[in-house]
Amino acid sequence: MKNILKSTLALLSVLVAFTSCDNASKSNSGALSSSAAEKVYVAPGEHDEFYAFISGGFSGQLSVYGLPSGRLFKVIPVFSQDAEKAYGYNEETKPMLNTSHGFVPWDDAHHPDISQTKGVVDGRWVFINGNNTPRIAKIDLTTFETTEIIEVPNSAGNHSSSFVTENSEYVVAGTRFSVPIPQKDMPIKDYKGNFKGALSFISIDPEHGHMDIKFQLIMPGFDYDLSHPGRGKSHGWFFFTTYNTEEASTLMEVNASQNDKDFIAAVNWKKIEEYVNNGGGTMMPAKYAHNVYDEATHSATSTMKKEVRVVNPLEVPGAVYFLPTPKSPHGCDVDPSGEYIVGNGKLSANLTVHSFTKMLAAIENNKVAGDAYGIPILNFEDVLAGVVEQPGLGPLHTEFDGKGNAYTTFFISSEVVKWKLGTWEVVDRQPCYYSVGHLMIPGGNSQKPFGKYVVAMNKITKDRYLPTGPEVTQSAQLYDISGEKMELLLDFPTIGEPHYAAGCPADLIKPRSKKLFKLEDNKHPYATLNEADTKVVRDGKTVHIYMTTIRSHFAPDNIEGVKVGDKVYFHVTNLEQDYDVPHGVSMIGANTSELLIMPGQTETFLWEPKQIGVWPFYCTDFCSALHQEMQGYVRVSPANSNTPLKWSLGEDIE
């Protein structure tokens, strides 16, 4: 406790200094210069240099922006239903949100990461974690659609996720909350020694990106906050920050702050992989959903898995070590060379950097300070590379520009601080508005950062935008880091709470972007590939409408013979084979969203009519000069009526 009091006093003293500095900087600041405006200006018809994929936090989605303009291009639905795109509403994508807990239409999306080849981002896929109901999703960057979601068993608060190894061998998911493994009814007070933390290594198929849980490492019952892979010389290792090494279960702000230090867990996944490939580990019963979207059928399927391979770290000597690090670390960041591992201790007045080379030497020379549940604890001094002295208050996350510089966010003093790797000297600092969390340099989580910009994602906005009631917009800020000093260029609003982001040059993605789906490749079981094949089929109380849409009509557009109490499935195929011509469709009284159907695609919605009458449907996406004429009617008769099933286009139904 004395150490905590000392740290608190140090933080307060530094806060006074930073407050005065901040006031001084504000007094000298004014409107952004015209040169700053020019740097973010992208002329009409021109394209941004970078894509930025920014997590939507409690929206459950992933947002796509251009840099340097800060323009929002798309919100990709991932873990939450999206009425605009019918994700989680149409029959094809409902299975994507299936879990062992049932249909879960929401999650808390935190940390996107782009696939890599040879340590460089390759622009094929983005992975992102669902924090609340532990899941990992894969987004295909040819279509900007979520194509796979795998639930993570034995996990809770899937926070130290979803980070990718440098050849996309694995995407890793670490639990934030330790829990009983397997789950059971037990007193919460018996947490210590009985709860465990699972670190999941999910393999990625190198061709298609398909995911599968290779193994789960069952660790002591700490909280595992964030992680990053080793790269270059440290490839084959993964590093996780931990807090609550006290294993407290109540009043965490006090009871999880008793120890002098917490740990970074260093995991040699190559060694464990070899152990597993040779039959090591134990298959444990576990129920978790694996949901896959098939582009050929435009449909998702959900498979419930029954077991997972678990590994006890003590069964693989030399695979896991604990590195003591300042209290309550958040980010765990590895520089492009793989030598330096930054532990961002939130309660520390300094910023601690660990050395991979020194860690290996300490392991080889058995410089061990003790153990935690049999896992060796290395001596702090033996793995220390250096310390950045009093750089700011509340360090959270660090990224790298590939030029020997690191950039760390400080939540309490609300700033980004630039410092030198190796000399540990502070080079520059810029204020953020306000309470900055994560930051992102395109490619900053790789061997080859594109060190031109840094995006700071702020937790509080306050007075930066026009007020919109009690809640104001979420916000990010763009800084130019191409020179010695950072320059604030732009504030731009974001979707949800932006926790983390991933970025890459646009040229990695643009050439492969899909423009449409070829009709001849459409394998949807209810696809209708030309108007002549449209039809309406009754099967008891179920009615299937095989419909097409093209500028500017539906086929059929008049339907009779539907009855109250029927389940009516609209299977609508967009016959367009032109880029950027989607069609929408909605039906009065349908308890679902619209459909938004891309060229060559088939989608389905369910309508259950409850009232007799003649009810219209129409196109919801403006597609042509005759968009308003793109409509139709369905006649609904009483449940006991004898009205025959009929349909037409361009003629009256007799």
N, C-alpha and C positions, 0 to 999 in steps of 0.2 A: 504493500500500500504506500510506503514511503516513496518508492520509485515512481509511482503514479502521481503523487503529489508534486514531486520534483518536476516531472514532465509537464504537469498542468501549469506550474509556475513559469516554466520556460516558454510554454505556448502563449501564455498571457503576455509575457514581456515582448515576445516577437510580434504579437497581435497589435500592441500599441505602436510599434515601429511601422508595421505594414499599413495600419490605419492612417497614420500621418502621411506615408508615401502615397497612399491611394488618394487622399484628399488633395495632395499636391498635384498628382497626375490629372485629377478631374478639373482642377482650376486651370490647367493648361490645355485642356482638350476642348475641341469644338466639333463642328460638323466635319464629316469625313471629307478629305480633300478630293478634288476632281480626279487626281491620279488614281485614288482608290476606286472611285466609281468606274473609271475606264478599265481597271483591272478585272472587274466582275461583269462588265458589259459584254453580252453575247448578242451580236446584231441579229435582227429578224432573219430567219432562214438559216442562220449558222448554228452549229452544234457546240455543246460544252465539251471540255477536254476530258473530264472525268465523270464516271458514275459514282454516286455515293448511295450506299444502302444503309438506311438509318432505322434502327429498331423502333417499333411503335409502342413499346412498353405495355401499358395496361389496355391498349387497343387490341393487342394480340396480333398485329400485322407488321409488315415490313414496307417501308416507304422508299421510293427511288427518286433521287434528286440529281440534278446536274451541277457540276462545279466547273467554273467559279460562280455561276449565276445564282445558285440556290433555288432554281426552279423545280417545283414538284412535278414529276412525270407520271407517277403511278403509285397507288397503294396496293401492294400485293397481299391478297388475303391468305393467311397462313393458319392461325389457330382459332380465329373467330369468324363467325358468319359475316358475310358481306352482301348486303342486299343489292348493291350496284352491279355486282358481277354474278350474283346468285350462288356464290360459293357457300356451301353448307346448307343451301336451300334447295337447289335442284337435286334430282335423284342421283345424278352422276357423282356429285362431290360430297353428299352427306356422309358416306363411309370414311372420308378423310378425317372427320372429327370424332370417330369412334374411339373409345378407350375401355380399359378394364372396368371403369366406373360407369360405363354407358356413354351416351352421346353428350359430349362436353363442348358447347359452342363458344368457348372463350378461353383465353390464356393470357399470360403476362410474358411478352416476347422481349428478350434482353440482348443477346450478343450474336450478331451475324458475323460469319467468317467466310471468306471466299476460298474455293479450292485452289490448290497449289501444285505445281510441277517443278521439281528440282529447286524448291525453296522460293519460287516466284509465283505470284498469283496468276492464274490462267484464265479466269473469267468463265469457267464452265458452270459452276454451281455456287449457290450461297446456302450455307447451313445456319440455322437459328434455333435457339432453345425456347421451349415453353417452360416457364419457371414454376407455375402453380401445379398443374397436372404434368409431371415430368415427361417431356417429349422432345425429340429432335426432328426438325423438318428440313427437307431439301427443296430448294427452288431451282428449277432449270432455267438458265439464263438465255436459252434460245427462245423460250416462250414467256418468261417472267411469270411462271405459274408454279405453285406448290405441287410437286409430283410425288412426294413421299413423306410420311410422318411415322416415326417409330416411338412407341411409348417406352419409358425407361423404368423398369421395376426396381424395387428395393431402394428407391430414391424419394426425396421430398424436398421441394425448393431447389429445382434443377439449375443452380446458379453458376457454378464454375464450368460453364458450357458456353457455346459449342465451338470449340477451337480445333483447328485442323492441322495435322502433321504436315511436314514440308513436301511430301509427295502424295498427300491425300490418302495415306494408308488408313488413317483413322480420323474420325471426329469424336472428340472426347466430351463426356458429360459427367460432372461431379455433383454429388448431392450437397446442398447447403445445410439442410437439417439432417442430423443423424436420427435414425429410427430403429426400432427392433427389427432385426433381420433373422428369420422371416417375421412378418408382422404378427403380433399377438396381443392379447389383452393383458396389460401389466401396469403396475403403479408408475406414474410419471416420476415420482421421487427416486425410483430405482434406476434412473437414467445412467448414472456413472458406471462404466464397465459393462453395461448391458446393451446400450444403443450402439449402432455401428454406422459408418459412412461408406457408401458405395461409389467407387470411381469406375465409370463404364467406358470401355474402349469399343467403339462401334466401327466395324470395318466398312470401307467404301470400295465398291467394285470399280476398278480403274476405267472401264469402258462406259458403263451406264450409270455409275454412281449409286447403285443399289446398296442399302445399308443393312447391316446385321450385327447384333451384339456379339462380339468375339469373346469378351470376358468382362467380368466385374471384379475389381479388386476391393475386398472387404477390409476397410481400414478402421482405426479407433474412432470412437464416437465424438469427434470434433465437428465443427462447422467448416465446410470446405467452400471458400468464398469465390475465388477466381483462379484461372489457370492459363498457362501458355505452353506451347511445345518448345523443346530445344530445337535449334537449327544450326546448320553448319557443323561445327565441332561437337555440339551437344545434341545433334540429331539422334533420336533413339531414347531420349529422356523427355519427361513431362514434369512440369512444376506447378504445384497447387498451393495457394495460400490457405492457411487455416486460422480460425480464431476459436474462442471458447475451448481452449485446451484444458480449462478447468472442468469441463463437462457439466456446466450448470444448466438448469432447466427452468429457472425463474428469475425475474428481475435481472435480466442479462446485462444491462448497462453497468451494474455493480458487480454481480457475481461472475461475469465473464471477463472481468478486468483485474483479477487478483494476481495473476502471474506477471512476471517481469517481461517475458517475451512469449510469443506464439511461434508457429513453425511454418516454413515452406516445406511441403512434402515433395521430395525428388524421387520420381518413379522411372526406373529403367524399363520402359515398356518392351524394348527389344528382347530383354532377358525373359520377361514374363511371356511374351509371344512365343519364344522358343519352347518354354516350359509347356505352354498350352498345346502347341503343335505336336509335342511328343506325348500328348495324352494327359497332361497335368490339369489340375483343377477338379471341381466337383459340379455335376449337373444338379441344380436346385430347382424344385418346383416354383414356378412363377407365372403369373398371368399378365400378359401385356399385349396391346394391339399393334399390329404392323399394317399400315395403310398405304396402298400404292395406287397411283393414278396412271392409267394406260393411255398413252396418246392415240393409239390406233382405235380403241373403242371409245375414247373420250369419257371414260368411266373409271371410277375408283373401286377397289375391293378392299375389304378389311379382314385380316386373318388374326385370330387370337392365338398367340404363342403360349406354350405351356411350361417351358423351362429355360433356364439361363445358366451359363457356366460361371462359377464363382471361384476366386483364388484367394487363399489366405497368404498374405505377404510373407509370413514366416516360413512358408513352404518353398520360397524362392530366395535363399540367402543372397544378399548383395543387390536386391532389386529395389528396395525402398529405404530412404534415409530421411531424417528430419534435419532441416537447417534452421536453427534459432533465428528469429527475425523480430524487429520491433513490434510492439503490441498492436493487436487488431489490424493486421495488414488487409488491404482490399485488393488492389491490382497486383498481379504477378507477371511481370513483363520481361521478355528476353530480347536482347539487342540483336541486330542483323547477323553479327558474327557468331552468336550463340555462346559467347564468353560471359556476358554480364546478365545477372538475374536481379531485377529490381523488386524489392519488397516494400510496398507502399504502406508503411505502418501509420494508421490514421492518428494514433495518439503519440506519435514521435515528433519531436521538433526537427529531427534530421531525416534525411533520405538515405536508406541503406542499400548498398549494391553488393551482391554476392558474386563470387568468381567460380565459374564452372571448373576451370583448371585447378584451382585450390581445393575445390570440393573433391575432385578425383584424387588429388594428392592426400587429402585427409582420409579418404576411404582406404587408399592403399597403405597408409601408415597407421591405420586403425586409431585415428585421433578422435576418440568417442568420449562424449561427456556423460553418457548414460543411455537410457532407452525409454521408450514409451510403448508399453504393451509388446516388448520384444523388438521394436523397430529402433535401430541405432540413432542416437542424437549426436550430430557432429558438433565440435566446439565452434562457437560463434566466431572467434577471432581467426580460426583456421580457414574459414570459408569467406571471410570478408575481403572484398575487393577495394572498397572505399566508401566514404560517406560524403554526401553533399550537405554541408553545414548550414542549418537554419535557412533553407530555401523558401519556406512558406509554411502555412498552417493547414493541416488536414490533407496530406498527400493521398491521392486516390489512384491515378492511372498515369502510365508513361508510354509514349510512343517515340519512334526514332526516325530520323530523316535520311539515314544512309550516308551522312557526311560527318559522322563522329559526334553528333549532337542528340540529346534526349530532351523531351518535352513532357513535363509533369503537370497535372492539374492539382490545384489546392482548393479544396472545397470551402474551408473556413475563410481564408484570405481571398478567395474568389479570383483566381488568376491562373494563367499558364506561365510556367517558368522554364526557360531554356538553359540547359547546362551541358558541360563538356564531359563525354565519356573519357575516363582515364585520369583526368586532372580534377574532376568533380567540382569545377568552378562554375558559378552562376554567370551566364552570359547576358541574359535579358529576361524581362518579365513584362507581361501585358495583362491588364485587368479583364475579367469576364463579368458579364451582366446576366444573371448573378448565380453564385453558388454552383460552380461548374462541377460536373461529374466526370464522364468519360471524355476522351478526345480521340481523333482519328486523323492519321496521315495516310493517304492512299498507298496501299502496300506496306504500311508501317508495321504490320505483323507478318513480316517475311524477310528473306535475305536481301530483297531489293525494294526498299521504299522509294516512292516517287515524291521526293521531299520538296514539293512546291507549295503546298497548302496544309494547314492543320484546321480541322473542324472541332470546335469546343461545343459540347452539349450541356446546356445549363439546366439546373433543377428549378430555378425561380426566374420569372420574367419581370414581375412588378411593373415598372413604368416604361418599358421599352417599346410598347405598342399601344394602339388605341384600346381602351378598356372594353371588355366584353362581359361585364357582370363579375361575380365573385371569382370566376376562373378566367385567367387570361391564357393566351396561346403558349404552347410549349415552344422552345426556341433553341437555335444554334447560332454560332458565330464563326465566321471564316477569317483566318489570318494568313497573310502572305509570309512564308518562311524561307523564301528564296535568297534573302540577304542575311546579313549578320544580325539585324534587328527585325523582330516580328512587327507586322503592320496589320491592324484590324481593318478588314475590307468591307464586311457585310454582316448584318443580322438577318436571319430568315426564319420564319415560323416552321415548326415541324409537327408531325402527327403524333398524338399520344405523348408519353414521356420518353424522350430519346435516351436510351441507356448506353448504347454503343453503336458503332458504325463500321462498315468496311467499304473500301473504295479501290477503284482501279481505273486505268486509262480506258476511255470509251472505245478505242480501236480494238481492244481485246474482245469486245462483245458485239459491236455494231455489225461486223461482216457476217456473223452467224445468226443474227436475229431472224426468227421465222416470220414471214409476212402473211401466210395463210396456210390452211390445211387442205391438202388436195382431196377432192371428192373421191377419187378412185382409191385412196388409202383409208377411207372412213369405214371402219369395221364395227361401228355401233350396231347392236342387234336390232334397234328400231330406226335405223337411218333410212331415209327416203331420198334417193339420189337423183330423181327427176319428178316433175309434176305428174306425169302419167301414172306413177305408182302410188300416189297419195290415196289414203283410204281411212275408214273408220271401222273398227272391229269391236264387237261386244263379246265378252266372255263372262256370263253371269251378270253380276253387278259391276264389273270392271269394263271400262271402255278405253280403248287405245286409239288415239288420233295420230295418224302418220301424216305429218304436215310439213310443207316446205315454205320457205320465205325467200323472196328475191325482190329487188326494186321493181314495182312498188305494190306487191300484193302477197297475201297468204293463199296457199292452196291446201285444203279447201278453205273457203271463207264463209260459207253458210253450212251449218250442221244442225240436224234435227234428230230426235229420237233419244236424246239424253234424258235421264229421269232423276228426280230427287232421290238422294241416297246413293247414287252411283259414285264410283271412284273413277275419275276421268284423267287419263294421263295424256298430256300434250307432248308428243315427241317431235320436236321441231328441228329441221335441218336447214341451215343457211346455204343456199345454192350458189351464192356469190363466189367468184374466184378472182376477186380483186382485193388489193391491199387496203386495209383500214376501212372496210365496209361491214361492220357488224350489224346485226338486227336484234331488236328486242321484242319481247312479247309479254303481255300481262292480261290477266282475266279478272273481271270484276268478281269480288268475293273470294278469290283464292287466298288461302291462309299461308302464303309464301311470298317470296319476292318475285320480281320480274325475272325473265331469262335475258341474258346478253350473250348472243351466239356469234362466234367468230366465223369468218368465211370458211366453208367446208366442214363445219362442226355441227354436231347434233347434241341438243340438250333437252331435258325433260322436266316438266313440273306437274304436280298433282293438284287437281281441282275437285272439290267435293260439293256439288251444288246442293243447297238446302232450301231453295225457294223456286217455285215455278216462275216462268217468264221467258223473255228473250234477252239474253245477256251479251254485251259486246266484249270483244278483245281487240287489241291494237298493238302497233309497233311502238316501242318506247324509246328507240334510238333514232334520232333524225337522220334519214338515209338518202333522201332525194327530194326533188321539188314537189312530189306527190306523196310525201310522207304522211300527211294528214289523211289521205285516202286509203292508207294501208290499215285496214280494219276488217272485222267480220263479226258474225253473230252465232251464238249457240242457243237453240230453243230447248228449254228444260220443261218437261211434262211431269205430271204427277207420277208417283212411284208405281201406281197400279195401271197406268195408261197403256194403250196399245199403239202408241205413236211409233211408226217404223223408223229404223235408223237410216238416215239419208244424208248426203253431203253434196256440195256442188261448188263450182267456181265459174262465174260469168253467166250463170243462167239461174232461173227460178227453180226452187225445189217443188216438184209436183206432189 
